[in-house]
Amino acid sequence: MSWLEAREEDVPKIDRFLFEHIQTSMFPLANLRDFGLRGPDPRAVNFWTLGDGLRGVFGITNEGMVLPQCPQCSDEELGAAIRLIRGRKLFGMAAEASQGRRIMRLAGWEVRPATLNSDEPGFTLNLDQMVVPDTTGADLVPLGDLDRAITEGWRQSYLVEAMDFDAERAQRQAKKDIAAYIQRKSHRALLMDGQPVAMTGFNARLPEVVQIGGVYTPPDLRGRGYARLAVALHLREAQSKGATRAILFAASDAAARAYIGIGFQPAGHYSLILFKNPEDTA
């Protein structure tokens, strides 16, 4: 069975297939809906499909992020998919953990230097079952309402702490990230009695489902429940606009406890790999 490059007429069935595996398909599906097939945006995805009944999808963004959804693929089929992207720049990979580890092994990428290479526990929440903490003194505001120096500093610290970026790269990336978050209106800041204490956001959004990402609380303010409160308030906002489900992947035990505290339930594992030199080819 060979992989076929996706065409515009394939988009509806790719959309349906990815939605059937939504817990680990938010990035490819949101990118497909937002930027189209092979669009000009760095996050637009080139897809290949496997089988007449669509047994698998293999994608790579323009910036080099590999986004597979191949739960029934053999090693031979995954190897054939990897050969399709040889020579393209390789930024990283986001995938259901068992698939991600198989692809890393088959591609020979296990020894490639990475700033982030982890399998994170996944969680899911039906928003009608969410537990909202006490909101006394809390206000959730768009990032653009804060001094850019604060949010860029938070994002820089997040990139160093969670993704092992060096300080110079983190500073550059933080400026880009915060500008994008403000433009897309995807992230929020939590104020307590008027003071900024935490940040939360959606790194992928569909009308029905949101995926949480980029949650950050400065070290001196941790342990007070600010992260879970920020996430809950943002999810309540999304629910008011029609979302019914939320997905996330926890980078630490403390983060997992915070999410469980507002009702999230465990749901598999997710591999997130960011290679050290994103210009190196696959």
CORVEN-V685572 format. One record per backbone hydrogen bond with DSSP energy under -0.5 kcal/mol. CO is the residue of the C=O (numbers start at 1). NH is the residue of the N-H. Records with the same first field share a line. If there is no record, write none. Layout:
CO = NH + NH
This chain:
2 = 51
4 = 49
7 = 10 + 11
8 = 11
10 = 14
11 = 15
12 = 16
13 = 17
14 = 18
15 = 19
16 = 20
17 = 21
18 = 21
19 = 22
21 = 24
22 = 25 + 26
25 = 29
26 = 30
27 = 31
28 = 32
29 = 33
30 = 34
31 = 35
32 = 36
36 = 38 + 39 + 45
41 = 44
42 = 63
44 = 62
45 = 38 + 47
46 = 60
47 = 6
48 = 58
49 = 4
50 = 55 + 56
51 = 54
55 = 72
56 = 50
57 = 69
58 = 48
59 = 67
60 = 46
61 = 64
64 = 66 + 91 + 92
65 = 61
66 = 94
67 = 59
69 = 57
70 = 73
74 = 78
75 = 79
76 = 80
77 = 81
78 = 82
79 = 83
80 = 84
81 = 84 + 85
82 = 85
83 = 86
85 = 88
88 = 282
89 = 91
91 = 275
92 = 66
93 = 273
95 = 271
96 = 100
97 = 101
98 = 102
99 = 103
100 = 104
101 = 105
102 = 106
103 = 107
104 = 108 + 109 + 110
105 = 108
109 = 112
113 = 276
116 = 274
118 = 120 + 272
120 = 270
121 = 250
122 = 267
123 = 248
124 = 265
125 = 127 + 246
126 = 129
127 = 130
130 = 132
131 = 133
135 = 138
137 = 193
139 = 141 + 191
141 = 189
142 = 145
143 = 146
147 = 150 + 151
148 = 152
149 = 153
150 = 154
151 = 155
152 = 156
153 = 157
154 = 158
155 = 159
156 = 160
157 = 161
158 = 162 + 163
159 = 163 + 165
160 = 164
166 = 170
167 = 171
168 = 172
169 = 173
170 = 174
171 = 175
172 = 176
173 = 177
174 = 178
175 = 179
176 = 180
177 = 181
178 = 182
179 = 183
180 = 184
181 = 185 + 186 + 187
186 = 202
187 = 143
188 = 200
189 = 141 + 191
190 = 197 + 198
191 = 139 + 193
192 = 195
195 = 192
198 = 190
199 = 216
200 = 188
201 = 203 + 213
204 = 211
208 = 244 + 245
209 = 206
210 = 212 + 247
211 = 203 + 204
216 = 199
218 = 221
219 = 222
221 = 224
225 = 229
226 = 230
227 = 231
228 = 232
229 = 233
230 = 234
231 = 235
232 = 236
233 = 237
234 = 238
235 = 239
236 = 240
237 = 241
238 = 241 + 243
239 = 242
244 = 127
245 = 210
246 = 125
247 = 212
248 = 123
250 = 121
252 = 256
253 = 257
254 = 258
255 = 259
256 = 260
257 = 261
259 = 262 + 264
260 = 263
262 = 131
265 = 124
268 = 122 + 267
269 = 97
270 = 120
271 = 95
272 = 118
273 = 93
274 = 115 + 116
276 = 278
277 = 280
280 = 90
